Amino acid sequence: AHEMIGLPKESVLFPNYPNPFNMETTIPYQIMQEGEYLVAIYNTTGQLVRTLHSGFIPYGLHKLSWNGLDDQSQPVSSGVYLISLLGKDTRDLRKLMLLK
């Protein structure tokens, strides 16, 4: 079997948009192997800010959005944050910037 050109072999985060963002940003990602995943936002010191998804995700292209709130529904400060996609075969990180 030949592989499709340009299709990632492992699950991957795509660039969020808009970035930098003010009110809300959309985070697209591709799951190549269905299973349990954690999609979360961290600050630059590595502290968990917001869990966007924890649990089963099927194969395919998906989207989540983040509105700049933490897990306590409090607005976070402007700055750089990291989106993490974590799974059995995957550890992907991307930077995003919140500007207020």
N, C-alpha and C positions, 0 to 999 in steps of 0.2 A: 504494500500500500504506500502511495506517495503522500507526503505531507502537504497541506495547503500552505502556500507561501504567505508569510506575514502573520500567521496565527500563533499566538504564544503557546509554548509547550506546557507551561505551568500557569497557575492562577496569577493574575496581575492586576495592580491598581493602575488606572489611567489618570491623566492629569485632571484634577478637579476644575470646575469652572463655575462662576468666574473665580479667578485667583490673581491678585488679592480680592477678597470679598468683604462686603459690609454686613448684609443682613443674612444671607444664606448662600451656601455653595453646594453644588452637586458633585458627587463622587462616583464616577462610573468604574466598574471593575468586572473582570472576566474570570469566571470559575471554570477551570478545565477538568477538575476532578471533584465531583460532588462529595460533600462531607461536612464536618463540623468546622466552622470558621469563627474567628473573632475579628470584627472590624471596629477599631477604636481610635479615638483622638488622644494624643499625649501632648504635654508641653515639652519644651526643649530640655527640661531636667529629667524627663522620663516618667513624670507622674501622670497617671491616668486621669483624663479630663472628662471624657464622655464615651460610653459604650454605645456604638450605633447598632451593632448586631452581634449576637452571640448565639450560635447554634447552627443547625443544618442549612446549607445553601446548595441548591441544585446547580447542575452544569448550566453554563450560559452567561450572557451579559446581563449585569444588574446595575442598579443605581441606588445610592443612598444620598440623603442630604443632611447637612449640618447647619444649624441656625446660630452657632456661636454660644450655645448654652452648655453648662456642664451637667453632670448627672444629678445635681440638686436643682436644676432649672435656673441657675444663676448665670448671668452673662459673664463671659470671661473677658480678660483685657485684650487689647490689641497686641499683635505680635505674631511670631512664627509658631506653628503647631505641626505635629506630625500625624498623618493618617497611617495606620498599620493594618495590614491584612495578614492574619496569622492562620495557618492551617497545617495539616499534616505534611504537605509537600511544599509549603509556601511560607515565605516571610518577606513581605514587600512593604516598603516605607515610602511615603511621599511627603514633601513639605507643602504646607499651605499657609497663607498669610491673611490674618484678620485685621482689617483697618476700620476704625470707627470714626 
